[in-house]
Amino acid sequence: MSVEPGSSSGWANWAGCESADCTVLTPRGTDEIVAAVRQAEGRKLRPVGSGHSFSGIARPEQLQLSLDRHAGVRSLDCTTGLVTVEGGLTLRRLNALLAEAGLAMTNLGDIDRQTVAGALATGTHGTGARFGALSTQVRALELVTASGEVLHCSATENADVFEFARVSLGALGVVSTVTLQTVPAFALRAQEVSLPIGEVLARFDELAGSIDHFEFYWFPHTDRVQTRYKTRLPLEDGLAPLGRARTWFDEELVANDVFRMMVATGRRVPSAVIPMNRFAVRVWGSRSYTDRSERVFVTQRRVRFKEMEYAIPRAAMPEAMSRVRAAVDASSWRIGFPVEIRVLAPDDIPLSMASGRESAFIAVHVPAGAPHDGYFGAVERIMADYAGRPHWGKMHTLDADALARVYPLHAEFAALRNRLDPQGLFGNAYLDRVLGPIG
């Protein structure tokens, strides 16, 4: 495999807020990844997944390493539940393959566009106070370093690298393969109920701790939230999925088409946002259904947006959320996108947003082309009061000094990056900002 000049392409992320002109390399197999790394000849080489990050973490400055052709399954053991996949495999394809084998991921986020390597690199997570981010399911990985060396990493082999590489920001090398611990396939019973926000905040710790997968959504300028409870059940108990007509009405018409119209109207006529939001929460209904876990975890989002998300200690969430609400009420902003709140179990991964603490996540959004500085900046300042940790794949303004104050092992990660990539082959401006420059 060779790196030919002139094969340039325009790259942009899903939200359209990051873009670049770069040369695209599409290796297949670990040997071709090694060849691409060795032939980069001092140019920046950025591994890029599906481009679903909102931050500049994936932005390629010279060479883009796409793993679209490196997206297979190496092995799958139904007895142990261990599956080894290539880094470019998407979560959507992985979920389908696991379902065919009678297996499932322990927990998932609500988007399945990401590649496995990209989702792990950015700390992608779902919700559930007893469950961790996707990276907690990693049991081993194969890492191609800047020198072209292939490191096999696990708790017993290159353990010092494995500790950090589970959430690597794509800064330590190219994750060629990943071994994940899956579980027997299971069902989720989903219940959705509209409640006053004051009641949910008062009961937040109880709800978060007693429900397998709890989350809620608050439409700004209103006093109600949509709560979602997901309870794990054996598949043998039977499924009661939404019918085709109800699925189309809820997921396609209302969640995408009607919401797209509301967003477009709000951008043209900002004064319409508050009455539209208040109307939406009045007509929110309740529903309950049971389906396979991957079908309940994942939703289809076609209305494009920009997002910022922060993790804070779970106990601080009611107060922090009340302050976000007060900031919105005191402002002239007109926010048409809901604020999303989730929870997660603590883990031992150094750059995981839930590292070492029970965590709650507050995510704020604006339409893809809309200004965000005022709203996101105000929320970010609130999050700072709770030692907030920004999602690596979502928008934020923190630099290495600020992040070192909330990640105890930040300096150790940066030192490992310097050791594995001393010339900054895999670097870009985002990594230099959040980790500090190489050297």
Solvent accessible surface area in square Angstrom, and as a share of the most:
residue,aa,sasa,rsa
1,M,90,0.40
2,S,65,0.42
3,V,20,0.11
4,E,103,0.46
5,P,115,0.72
6,G,73,0.71
7,S,56,0.36
8,S,78,0.50
9,S,52,0.34
10,G,61,0.59
11,W,24,0.08
12,A,59,0.46
13,N,7,0.04
14,W,23,0.08
15,A,8,0.07
16,G,56,0.54
17,C,44,0.26
18,E,45,0.20
19,S,66,0.42
20,A,12,0.09
21,D,118,0.61
22,C,5,0.03
23,T,18,0.11
24,V,45,0.26
25,L,8,0.04
26,T,53,0.31
27,P,0,0.00
28,R,142,0.52
29,G,20,0.20
30,T,20,0.12
31,D,120,0.62
32,E,60,0.27
33,I,0,0.00
34,V,17,0.10
35,A,25,0.20
36,A,0,0.00
37,V,5,0.03
38,R,155,0.57
39,Q,59,0.26
40,A,0,0.00
41,E,143,0.64
42,G,79,0.76
43,R,72,0.26
44,K,60,0.25
45,L,0,0.00
46,R,4,0.02
47,P,26,0.16
48,V,7,0.04
49,G,29,0.28
50,S,57,0.37
51,G,5,0.05
52,H,20,0.09
53,S,21,0.14
54,F,6,0.03
55,S,8,0.05
56,G,11,0.10
57,I,4,0.02
58,A,16,0.13
59,R,83,0.30
60,P,0,0.00
61,E,61,0.27
62,Q,80,0.35
63,L,2,0.01
64,Q,20,0.09
65,L,0,0.00
66,S,8,0.05
67,L,12,0.06
68,D,105,0.54
69,R,103,0.38
70,H,0,0.00
71,A,32,0.25
72,G,29,0.28
73,V,58,0.33
74,R,113,0.41
75,S,61,0.40
76,L,58,0.29
77,D,61,0.32
78,C,79,0.47
79,T,131,0.76
80,T,70,0.41
81,G,4,0.04
82,L,61,0.31
83,V,1,0.00
84,T,27,0.15
85,V,0,0.00
86,E,24,0.11
87,G,0,0.00
88,G,4,0.04
89,L,5,0.03
90,T,47,0.28
91,L,3,0.01
92,R,121,0.44
93,R,121,0.44
94,L,1,0.00
95,N,11,0.06
96,A,44,0.34
97,L,32,0.16
98,L,1,0.01
99,A,27,0.21
100,E,138,0.62
101,A,33,0.26
102,G,39,0.37
103,L,9,0.05
104,A,5,0.04
105,M,4,0.02
106,T,31,0.18
107,N,1,0.00
108,L,8,0.04
109,G,6,0.06
110,D,21,0.11
111,I,21,0.11
112,D,13,0.07
113,R,94,0.34
114,Q,27,0.12
115,T,9,0.05
116,V,2,0.01
117,A,15,0.12
118,G,26,0.25
119,A,1,0.00
120,L,11,0.05
121,A,15,0.12
122,T,13,0.08
123,G,2,0.02
124,T,12,0.07
125,H,4,0.02
126,G,2,0.02
127,T,6,0.03
128,G,0,0.00
129,A,15,0.12
130,R,154,0.56
131,F,21,0.09
132,G,15,0.14
133,A,3,0.03
134,L,2,0.01
135,S,0,0.00
136,T,42,0.24
137,Q,9,0.04
138,V,4,0.02
139,R,107,0.39
140,A,29,0.22
141,L,9,0.05
142,E,19,0.08
143,L,1,0.00
144,V,0,0.00
145,T,3,0.02
146,A,22,0.17
147,S,81,0.52
148,G,2,0.02
149,E,92,0.41
150,V,48,0.28
151,L,20,0.10
152,H,94,0.42
153,C,2,0.01
154,S,20,0.13
155,A,78,0.60
156,T,132,0.77
157,E,86,0.38
158,N,58,0.30
159,A,46,0.35
160,D,81,0.42
161,V,4,0.02
162,F,15,0.06
163,E,62,0.28
164,F,18,0.08
165,A,4,0.03
166,R,31,0.11
167,V,0,0.00
168,S,2,0.01
169,L,1,0.01
170,G,11,0.11
171,A,1,0.01
172,L,0,0.00
173,G,3,0.02
174,V,1,0.01
175,V,16,0.09
176,S,0,0.00
177,T,10,0.06
178,V,0,0.00
179,T,22,0.13
180,L,1,0.00
181,Q,51,0.23
182,T,3,0.02
183,V,39,0.23
184,P,106,0.67
185,A,16,0.12
186,F,18,0.08
187,A,0,0.00
188,L,0,0.00
189,R,84,0.31
190,A,2,0.02
191,Q,66,0.29
192,E,13,0.06
193,V,50,0.28
194,S,17,0.11
195,L,31,0.15
196,P,53,0.34
197,I,3,0.01
198,G,44,0.42
199,E,67,0.30
200,V,0,0.00
201,L,21,0.11
202,A,90,0.70
203,R,85,0.31
204,F,3,0.01
205,D,88,0.46
206,E,95,0.43
207,L,7,0.03
208,A,0,0.00
209,G,40,0.39
210,S,84,0.54
211,I,32,0.16
212,D,23,0.12
213,H,0,0.00
214,F,1,0.00
215,E,6,0.03
216,F,0,0.00
217,Y,20,0.08
218,W,1,0.00
219,F,15,0.06
220,P,0,0.00
221,H,13,0.06
222,T,11,0.07
223,D,85,0.44
224,R,75,0.27
225,V,0,0.00
226,Q,12,0.05
227,T,0,0.00
228,R,56,0.20
229,Y,31,0.12
230,K,15,0.06
231,T,37,0.22
232,R,56,0.20
233,L,39,0.19
234,P,71,0.44
235,L,49,0.24
236,E,154,0.69
237,D,97,0.50
238,G,39,0.37
239,L,74,0.37
240,A,64,0.49
241,P,71,0.45
242,L,37,0.18
243,G,44,0.42
244,R,219,0.80
245,A,80,0.62
246,R,102,0.37
247,T,53,0.31
248,W,135,0.47
249,F,99,0.41
250,D,23,0.12
251,E,41,0.18
252,E,50,0.22
253,L,51,0.25
254,V,64,0.37
255,A,48,0.37
256,N,2,0.01
257,D,59,0.30
258,V,49,0.28
259,F,31,0.13
260,R,95,0.35
261,M,120,0.53
262,M,32,0.14
263,V,16,0.09
264,A,40,0.31
265,T,33,0.19
266,G,10,0.09
267,R,125,0.46
268,R,172,0.63
269,V,72,0.42
270,P,74,0.46
271,S,83,0.53
272,A,21,0.16
273,V,6,0.03
274,I,36,0.18
275,P,77,0.49
276,M,41,0.18
277,N,1,0.01
278,R,119,0.43
279,F,117,0.49
280,A,13,0.10
281,V,9,0.05
282,R,169,0.62
283,V,92,0.53
284,W,61,0.22
285,G,47,0.45
286,S,74,0.48
287,R,33,0.12
288,S,68,0.44
289,Y,31,0.12
290,T,12,0.07
291,D,16,0.08
292,R,38,0.14
293,S,2,0.01
294,E,27,0.12
295,R,144,0.52
296,V,5,0.03
297,F,6,0.02
298,V,16,0.09
299,T,36,0.21
300,Q,82,0.36
301,R,56,0.21
302,R,94,0.34
303,V,13,0.08
304,R,117,0.43
305,F,8,0.03
306,K,16,0.07
307,E,8,0.03
308,M,4,0.02
309,E,1,0.01
310,Y,3,0.01
311,A,0,0.00
312,I,0,0.00
313,P,42,0.27
314,R,26,0.10
315,A,96,0.75
316,A,18,0.14
317,M,0,0.00
318,P,36,0.23
319,E,104,0.46
320,A,0,0.00
321,M,0,0.00
322,S,52,0.34
323,R,90,0.33
324,V,0,0.00
325,R,71,0.26
326,A,58,0.45
327,A,27,0.21
328,V,2,0.01
329,D,88,0.46
330,A,93,0.72
331,S,31,0.20
332,S,97,0.63
333,W,64,0.22
334,R,97,0.35
335,I,11,0.06
336,G,20,0.19
337,F,10,0.04
338,P,24,0.15
339,V,0,0.00
340,E,5,0.02
341,I,1,0.00
342,R,15,0.05
343,V,0,0.00
344,L,3,0.01
345,A,15,0.11
346,P,64,0.40
347,D,21,0.11
348,D,105,0.54
349,I,0,0.00
350,P,5,0.03
351,L,1,0.01
352,S,4,0.03
353,M,5,0.02
354,A,1,0.01
355,S,18,0.11
356,G,67,0.65
357,R,42,0.15
358,E,93,0.42
359,S,0,0.00
360,A,0,0.00
361,F,1,0.00
362,I,2,0.01
363,A,0,0.00
364,V,0,0.00
365,H,8,0.04
366,V,8,0.04
367,P,22,0.14
368,A,27,0.21
369,G,56,0.54
370,A,13,0.10
371,P,122,0.77
372,H,41,0.18
373,D,109,0.56
374,G,43,0.41
375,Y,7,0.03
376,F,7,0.03
377,G,17,0.16
378,A,14,0.11
379,V,2,0.01
380,E,17,0.08
381,R,162,0.59
382,I,15,0.07
383,M,0,0.00
384,A,69,0.54
385,D,92,0.48
386,Y,29,0.11
387,A,44,0.34
388,G,3,0.03
389,R,14,0.05
390,P,1,0.00
391,H,10,0.05
392,W,0,0.00
393,G,2,0.02
394,K,24,0.10
395,M,33,0.15
396,H,14,0.06
397,T,103,0.60
398,L,35,0.17
399,D,66,0.34
400,A,18,0.14
401,D,99,0.51
402,A,17,0.13
403,L,0,0.00
404,A,49,0.38
405,R,184,0.67
406,V,22,0.13
407,Y,1,0.00
408,P,114,0.72
409,L,65,0.33
410,H,9,0.04
411,A,70,0.55
412,E,81,0.36
413,F,0,0.00
414,A,19,0.15
415,A,60,0.46
416,L,14,0.07
417,R,4,0.01
418,N,46,0.24
419,R,142,0.52
420,L,20,0.10
421,D,1,0.00
422,P,73,0.46
423,Q,156,0.69
424,G,2,0.02
425,L,19,0.09
426,F,1,0.00
427,G,1,0.01
428,N,4,0.02
429,A,70,0.54
430,Y,12,0.05
431,L,0,0.00
432,D,53,0.28
433,R,86,0.31
434,V,0,0.00
435,L,9,0.04
436,G,15,0.14
437,P,105,0.66
438,I,47,0.24
439,G,94,0.91
